[in-house]
Amino acid sequence: MTGSRRTALSKKEEYEADVMSWIPAFDRFSKQSARFAGRPLAFTAAVAIILAWLVTGPLFRFSDTWQLVINTATTVITFLMVFLIQNTQSRDTEAIQIKLDELIRVTEAASNGLMDLEELDEATLDLYRQRYELLARQARQP
């Protein structure tokens, strides 16, 4: 029994190692894809594809299949881009939070309690926001 459990664990560990090996490649791919999607060339390519689709309309007599092609293509591309952009956005946000935490940590007058603030629950965040809104109002008063 112990041998089969050990085999199962090693298979699980193998699987996890395989999954973890894809993460850096996915990160690079998502970053490059997000960069490309935000460039003028990507927009121009999208417009060219739409124009080509429109031009072929009379050739296919504006059929349901002709319409289905563009609907399916745009849906699939949108679905995939949501995940790629979310990956890039999450990584960028995390990096910004780490940089802000470091600035708070090295600033003597700053409150170290503000580090990792994004992990707090909503009620605690509301208390911090109210405190800083009050400080801002007081600073604006003559």
N, C-alpha and C positions, 0 to 999 in steps of 0.2 A: 504494500500500500504506500509506503514511504517513497519507493522508487517511482511509482506512477505520479505521485504528488510532485516529486522533484522534477519529473519530466514536464508536467503541466506548468509548473512555475517557470521552468526554463523556456518553455514555448511562449508563455506570457511575456517573459522578459525579452525574448527574441522579437516578439511582435512589437512591444513598446520601443525597442531599439530601432526597428524598421520604421516605425511611425516617426520617431524623433529624428531620424536621418533625413526625412523629407522636409522638416520644418525650415531649415536654412534655405533650401532650394525654393520652397514656397514663398518665404519672405522676400528673397531676391526677385522672384517672378512677379509677386504682387507689387513690389515697389516699382519695378520697371514698367509694368502694365499701367499702373496709376500715373506714372510720369508721362508715358506715351499718350494715354487717354486725355490728358490735360493740354496737349500740344496742338498748335494749329493744324499740323499735318493729319492728326487723327480726326479732327473736325472736318477737314477737307475731304478725307477719305470717306467719312460717313455721308457727307453731302453728295459725293460722286456716286456712292452706292445707291442712295435714294433717287438721284437723277437717272441712273441706269435702270432702276426698277420702273420709274415713271415712263421712261422712253419705251420700255418693253410692254407697257400696258396695252396699246393697240394691237401689238403682235399676238398677245395672248387673249385679246378681246376682253380685257379687264375681268377675267374669270375669277371665280372664288379661289382657285388654286394660286393664281397670280397674287391675290391679296394675302392668302395664307402664308406664302413664302416670306413676305416682309414682316408680317405679324409674328411669325414663329422666330425669325432671325432676331428681330428687335427684343422679343421677350427673353430669348436665351442669352443674348449679349447683356441685357440689363440685369438678369438674374446673376450671372457670373460676376459682372462688374461690382455688384453690391458687396459680394464677399471679398473681392480683391481690394476695393477701396476701404472697406471696414477694417481689414487687416492692417493696411498702411496707416489709417487714421488712428487705430488703437495703439500701434507701436509709436507713432509720433506723439500722441497724447501722453503715453507713459514716459517717454523721454523728456518731455517738457515738465512733467510732474517731478521727475527725479532732479532735473536742473533747478526747479523752484525750491525743492526741499534742500538742495545743497546751498542755495543762496540764503535761505532762512537759517540754516545751520551755521554758516560762517558770519552772519550779521549779528553782532553782539546785542543790539537793541531789539532784535526780532524775538518773537516768542517761538521756541522750539515746539510748542504744542500745536503749531499750525502745520508742521510737517506731516505728510501723509493724510491730510485732511479729507481727501477724496474717498477714503475708506470708511469715514464715519457715517452713522445713520442720519436720516433726514432731519430728525428733531434736533440733534446736536449741531448739524450744519445750520439750521435755522437760528439757533442761539448765537453761533459765531457771526452769522450775517447780521443779526440785530445789533450785536455789540459793535461791529465795524460800521454799520450805518449810523449808529449814535456817535461814534468817534468822528465820522465824516461830517455829520451835521455840526458838531461842536467845533470842528476845525474851520468850517465855513463861516461861523458866526464872528462878527467883528469884536 
